[in-house]
Amino acid sequence: MRPLFAALALTAASLAAAETPPAVAPYAPLAGEWTVDLRVDLADPAYGKAMVLKVAQDGSITGSFYDSEILAGRAGTAQGRKCIAFRTTDGQGLYHSSACLTDGKMVGQTWAEGRNFVLPWTATRK
């Protein structure tokens, strides 16, 4: 290829790449600020706590839940679902939480390992 044609082809390819928006990470819909509804019974008074999810390209999760830093976490996709799982602590015990994005909200649960309970919850975007 002649140098001029090679330069034009390279320029055209560069322009096309610049106009193409970057691919959205598969975990982007999971990231952000959420309000978690921790009521045991939906007839109980509202009891919301903040959850902040930062999801890296590799699926690792950082952020916070119920005023505690997320110690370790992962996001995953399978069977048409986008889900998270992570671990926090209150300084006395471990809490293992997981949820999947369903119709724009998180549907999940937390297992309080040392306190011997599982609490189902839902979360909506702030």
Helices and strands as residue ranges (DSSP letters): H 3-19, G 28-30, E 32-37, E 48-55, E 61-65, E 68-69, E 72-78, E 81-89, E 94-102, E 105-112, E 117-125
